[in-house]
C-alpha cells in the first residue's frame, strides 16, 4: 500500500482553504486508500517569533479540527510532530547532507527573510534549515507520496535530492518520495484579495473563512467579498478573479465544476448568497463535531499520544539505520 505523509503547521486558525485544499481529500480519499500519516507539524511554527502558549493552543486546536473534519485514528496515523523525536534526530543528518546553496534557494526562505533583512531584523537559522526538517518528516517514514500544493513542491524536491544523495553516499536507506497534486483539491483564494491564497496566518481575517466561524460571520464575509467591475457572472480566473473564486468555492462545496454554475446567475448578489449558504452547510457538521471534541480534551490527547507511539514505531528503525549508515556508533 502506498504510504503518504502530510502535515498542518499550527501558525493560525484553520481555514476553508485548508479544508477544501487538503483536509477533505485526506478524509474522503487518502485515509481509505493509503497508509496515511497526518501530523501537526508544530516544530515548523518555531522558525519565526511566536507566543509559546499560542503554539500549544493552536496545535491542540489543529489536532481537534483534523478529527472533527473526519480523520479516523483507526484508518490513519494522527500525531504531533514534536512527540516523535525521530524527526529532529534525522533532521540533523539531512542538514549534514544538504548544502548551504540548496537551502538558500528555497523560495519561502527568500520571501520570508528578505523583509526582515530590509527592516534590519535578524533571521533565525531555523528559517534556513527547516526544509531539512521537512525532509526528515517525509523520509523518516519511507513515504512514497506527499500530497502538497504547488508552493510546497520545491521542498519535496529537496527531500528527493537528499534521499538520493544519502543513498548514494552511505547505502540505500530512504525511499525517494514524490510530490502529488490531487486534481480534486481546490485552490481557495482570499475573499478580499482573490489573487492571493486564503492563508491562516494573514494579518487581516476579513477575506478568510475560518472553519470555526459561525454562520453569520461566514455570510458577512462572503457577501462582502471583492467582485469585479463587470456584471456578467462568468468563470474567468485571469480577468474576473473575484467571481471565479466564488464560483470555485461554490462548486467545491458540492464537488462540482465552477464552469457549471457560471451561466446560472444573473447577479453577483445571488451568487454570493448561494455561496454563503453552501459554505455554512459544509462547515456546520465540522463545527458541531469540533465542539464535542473540544469538550473532551483528554480524548484528543489520547488519540495523538497513540498516534505518536505508532509513528515512532514506523520511524525509529529507519532513522537508526541512517545513523549507522552515516558512521555513528550505535547507542
N, C-alpha and C positions, 0 to 999 in steps of 0.2 A: 504493500500500500504506500502511496506517495506521502511523504512527510512534509508538512508545511509549518512555517513559523511566522507569526506576525505579532505586532505589539502596538500599544497605545501609550503615548507619553503623557503623564499627568501634569500638564502645564496650564490647563484650563478646563472649563466645563465642556463635556462632550456635546457635539452639535448635530444638527440634521445632516450636515455633510459627512461627519464621521459615520453616521448610521447608514445612509444611502450609499456612501462611497466604499465602506468596508464591512461594518458590523453585520449588516443584513446578509451579505454573502457568507460571512463566517457562520452565521446561524443557519441559513437555509441550504447551503451547499457544502462548505468546507468541512464542518464538523461531522458530516454524514459520509463524505466521500474520501476523506483523507485522514491520516494520523496527524491531527492538528494540535499545535501548541499555540496558545494565545497568552501574552504577557502584558502586565502593566509595567512598562519599562521606566521605572522610577529613577534609576541612576542617570538616565539621559536628561532628567529635569534639573540636574545639578550643574550643568555646564554654564548656566547664567545665574545672576544674582537671584536669590529665592528666599522665601519665608519657610523655614522647616515645617512649621505647623500646617501651612497651606499645602505643601507637598504631601504630607501624610494624609490630610483630609481629602485631597483630590485623588490620591492613589486608592483609598478605600472607596471613594465615590465611583471611580472608573471601574473597579472590580465589580461593584454592586450593579452598575449600569450594564456591564457586559452580561451579567447573569439575567438582569431584567429584560435585556433585548432577546434572550433566548439561548445563550450558550449553556450547554448541558455538561456538567463535570463528569457525567458518565460516558459522554461521547468524545470529549476533548480534554486537554490539559490546560487549566487556567491557573496562573500563578503570578506572583510579583517577582520581578527580576532580581531585586536585591536579596531575596530569600534564597537564591541559588548561587553559592559562592563561585561555582564553575565559570560564570560569566566574567567575573573580574580576574580569575586565575588565567583564563585563556586570553583575555584582552591584552595582558602584558606580553604574552608570547607573540601575539599578532602585531603589537607595536614594534616588536623586535624584528618582524618580518616585513612590515610596511616601510616606505621611505618618506622622508620629510616632504619631498615634492608631491607625492601622491596625496598626502593629507592636505596640503595647502591648495591643491587643485579642486578640492571639494567645493561645489557651488555654494552650499549652505554655509560653509566656513567663510567664504569670501563675503557673502551677503550679510552675515551677522557680525563679522569682525570689522568690516570697513567702517560702518557708522561709529562704532566705539572708538576706533583709532582716530577718526576725523574729529571726534569730540575730546580727544586727549585722554580717553579712558583706557584702562588695561583690559586685556582679553585673557580669559582663563585658558590654561593649557588644555584642559579637558574639552574645550570647544574645538580644538585642533585634533585631538586624539580620539574623540568619541566615535568616529567611524570604525576604529579598530574594535571598540566595544560592541558596536552594532554588528560587525562581522563575527565577533565571538558569540553574540546572541544566536546567530544563524548557524555557524559552523559547529557549535557545541553539540547540536542535536542530530547531525547528519541530515540536515534539512535538504530536501530536493527542490522545493519551490517556495518562493517568497512573494505573496501577493502584495503589491505595492502600487502607489500612484506614480505618475511619471517623475515627480520631484524626488523620489527616493531610489530611482533606478541606478543612479551613479553609485550609491552606497552598496547596492547589491553587486554591482560590477566589481567594486573594490574587494568585496568578500570573495568573489570568484577568483580574482587575481591572487589574493593572499592564500587561498586554498591551494591553487595550482602551484604557487611558488614554494609553499611549505612542503607540499607533497614531493616536489622535485628535489628539494634540498635534503629533506630528512626522512623520506619514505612516505608511502601512501598512508595518510591519516584522516583526511577530510573528504567528505562528499562535496563536489563542486556544485553549488546551487544555481538556480536561475530565477530571474525576476519574472513574474507573470502579471499581466494587466487584464483582469477579468472583464469581459465585454459588458457584463450586466451591471458593473459598478457605475454609479452616477457621479458626475463632477459637479458639485453644487457650489454656486458662486454666492458672494456676499450680496444681500438684497439692496444695500446702499451703494455698492461698488461691484457691479456684475462682471467686471474684468478681473477681479481678484477672488481667489478661493475663499470659501467660508471657513475661516480658521478659528479654533477655540481660544487662542490667546490674543486675539485682536483687542486693541485698547477700547474701542467702542463696540458695544453689543447691539447697536441699532439695526445692523444688517444681518445679524446672526440669530438663527433659531436654535436655541439650546434644547436638549432633549428634556430638560426639566422645566421649561417654560410652560405656564398654564395656558389654557385655550385662549383666553382673552389677550394675553401677551403675544401669542403666535399670530392671532388675527390682526392685531395692530401692526406688527412688523411686516406682515405680508401686504396689507392694504397700503402701507407707506413705502413699499418697495419702489425703487427707481425704475421708471419705464423709459420710453424713448420718445423722440419728438414727433413721430408719425402717429397714425391712428389705426393702421392695419395690424391685426394680430397674426403675425407670420413668424415662422421659425427661421431666423437668420442670425446665427451666433455672431457674425462679424459686424453687421450693420445695426442689429437690434438686440444687443446683449441682454438688456433688462427683460424684455419679453421672452427671449429664448430661455433665460434662466427660469422664469416662472413656468414655462411650458415643460422644461425638463423636470422640474420639481413635481409638477402635477402628474406627468407621465410616470415618473419614477415611483410615486406613491402607489400606483396601481400596476407597475411593471410593464407599462405600455411604451409607445414610441412618441416622442414630442411632436413629430410631424402630424400625428393623428388629430389631436385637439386644436391644432393651429387654425384650421378653417372653420371651426365651430363657433368661435366667439366674435361678436361684433363690437365689443368694447373691452378696454383694459380692466374696467371695474368688475365685470362679470368673471373674467379670467382670474383676477386676484381673489374674488370671493370663493370660487371653486377650489383654487389652490390652497387657500387658508383652511377650508373645510377638510380637504384631503389630508393636509399635514396634521391637523388636530386629531383626526380619526386614526391616522397612522401611529401617532405618538401616545394616544390615550392608554392602550394596554401596557405600554412600556412604562409610563409614568405610574400607573397603578401598581404594577409589579415591583417597581423600584421602591415605592412607599412601603410595601410589605417587607421587602428585603432589608431596607434601611432600619426598620423597627427591630430587626433581629441581627445586629452586627456580629454576634457570635457565630451565626451560621455562615456568613460571608467569610469571616476569618478562618473558619474550619475548612471551607472549600479551598481557599488559596493556600492554606497550610498543607493540605493533602496534595494539591496540585504541585507545590514546590517539592514535596517528597518524591513525587512521580518524576518530575522534571530532573531532579538531582540524580535519580537512578539512571535516567537516559544519558545525561551529560557526563557524569563522572568518569566512566570508563574511557570515553574518547579524549577527554581533557587529560587524564592520567597518561594515556598513550602519547599525547602530544608532548607532555613534559619529558617523558622518557626519550622520545624521538629527537627532541631538540638538544638533549645532552645533560639533563638534570638528574641527580641522584634520586632514586625512589625514597619516599618518606617511610 
